[in-house]
Amino acid sequence: MTPAEIAPKDRLIVALDLPSVDAAEAMIARLGDSVTFYKIGYRLAYAGGLPLVAKLADSGKKVFLDLKLHDIGNTVAQGVESITKLGATFLTVHAYPQTMKGAVEGRGSSKLKLLAVTVLTSYNDDDLRAAGFRLDVSELVEARAQQARALGMDGLVSSPEEAGALRKIVGHQMALVTPGIRPAGSETGDQKRIMTPARAISAGADYLVVGRPVVEAADPKAAADAIQAEIVQALG
Ligand SMILES: O=C(O)c1cc(=O)[nH]c(=O)n1[C@@H]1O[C@H](COP(=O)(O)O)[C@@H](O)[C@H]1O
């Protein structure tokens, strides 16, 4: 999908990192038409949130199921095959070759799009070294992007800091999905590789994943609307 084919509103993915299905449904009602794309990750998925994938999809919203799978290839393939039936648009797996190969096999001919998590946005070069890697963030992100493309993955999760370099490697063949988004003046929290929504779009990101700056805002709808306006402005 070329950037021009993505509806501007779909570019904001709000992470429903909330403690219960009730809290998530209240947030979805509050955000109303301002948000069309939601992410369900560990917190909500392990709190009974998986049935919300089909419910949201049936109501016309898109869902990014962020399970960040990583296991032996056979287990990943079988897990992804089960996940194809949930109704999500995107699923994350970590960008290890065996994992991505298993995910592509398990996805089969379903419409589920597979995203490879390159290097988590809470990591910098020192964190990678402490985890035993010899490459720095940009080298590892780029190496993993090349592997992800060769193995038939549909998109990459990285910080917007790497979006420009990744676009040069994968063109518009893969979606660039970027967390680590912080509107000007918002708390960084545990994120280390961050950009504002406008800068991320200008850097070439297709989708922006935003959690706390929206769901922990005093007025989540106003926060989402402000990000949507920034995206539209940056798209020019
Ligand atoms: O795969 C992800 O979505 C992800 C990858 C990554 O490298 N960094 C990252 O923050 N995320 C997710 O994106 C969301 C960001 O949330 P906030 O930091 O609250 O905006 C969280 O749900 C993270 O799990």
The ligand as an SDF file (V2000), in Angstrom:
LIG
                    3D

 24 25  0  0  0  0  0  0  0  0999 V2000
    5.1990   -3.1730   18.8230 O   0  0  0  0  0  0  0  0  0  0  0  0
    4.8920   -2.1170   19.3760 C   0  0  0  0  0  0  0  0  0  0  0  0
    3.7710   -1.6270   19.2300 O   0  0  0  0  0  0  0  0  0  0  0  0
    5.9500   -1.3850   20.0920 C   0  0  0  0  0  0  0  0  0  0  0  0
    7.2370   -1.5720   19.6390 C   0  0  0  0  0  0  0  0  0  0  0  0
    8.2610   -0.7500   20.1230 C   0  0  0  0  0  0  0  0  0  0  0  0
    9.4220   -0.8320   19.6940 O   0  0  0  0  0  0  0  0  0  0  0  0
    7.9620    0.1870   21.0620 N   0  0  0  0  0  0  0  0  0  0  0  0
    6.6970    0.3450   21.5630 C   0  0  0  0  0  0  0  0  0  0  0  0
    6.4920    1.2440   22.3900 O   0  0  0  0  0  0  0  0  0  0  0  0
    5.6820   -0.4750   21.1270 N   0  0  0  0  0  0  0  0  0  0  0  0
    4.3370   -0.3780   21.7130 C   0  0  0  0  0  0  0  0  0  0  0  0
    3.7760    0.9040   21.3960 O   0  0  0  0  0  0  0  0  0  0  0  0
    3.0530    1.4260   22.4980 C   0  0  0  0  0  0  0  0  0  0  0  0
    3.6400    2.7480   22.8780 C   0  0  0  0  0  0  0  0  0  0  0  0
    2.9780    3.2610   23.9800 O   0  0  0  0  0  0  0  0  0  0  0  0
    3.3000    4.6830   24.6150 P   0  0  0  0  0  0  0  0  0  0  0  0
    4.7620    4.7090   24.9260 O   0  0  0  0  0  0  0  0  0  0  0  0
    2.4250    4.7300   25.8110 O   0  0  0  0  0  0  0  0  0  0  0  0
    2.9230    5.6970   23.5310 O   0  0  0  0  0  0  0  0  0  0  0  0
    3.0970    0.3770   23.6090 C   0  0  0  0  0  0  0  0  0  0  0  0
    1.9100   -0.3790   23.5540 O   0  0  0  0  0  0  0  0  0  0  0  0
    4.2970   -0.4940   23.2360 C   0  0  0  0  0  0  0  0  0  0  0  0
    4.0920   -1.8460   23.6170 O   0  0  0  0  0  0  0  0  0  0  0  0
  1  2  2  0
  2  3  1  0
  2  4  1  0
  4  5  2  0
  4 11  1  0
  5  6  1  0
  6  7  2  0
  6  8  1  0
  8  9  1  0
  9 10  2  0
  9 11  1  0
 11 12  1  0
 12 13  1  0
 12 23  1  0
 13 14  1  0
 14 15  1  0
 14 21  1  0
 15 16  1  0
 16 17  1  0
 17 18  2  0
 17 19  1  0
 17 20  1  0
 21 22  1  0
 21 23  1  0
 23 24  1  0
M  END
$$$$
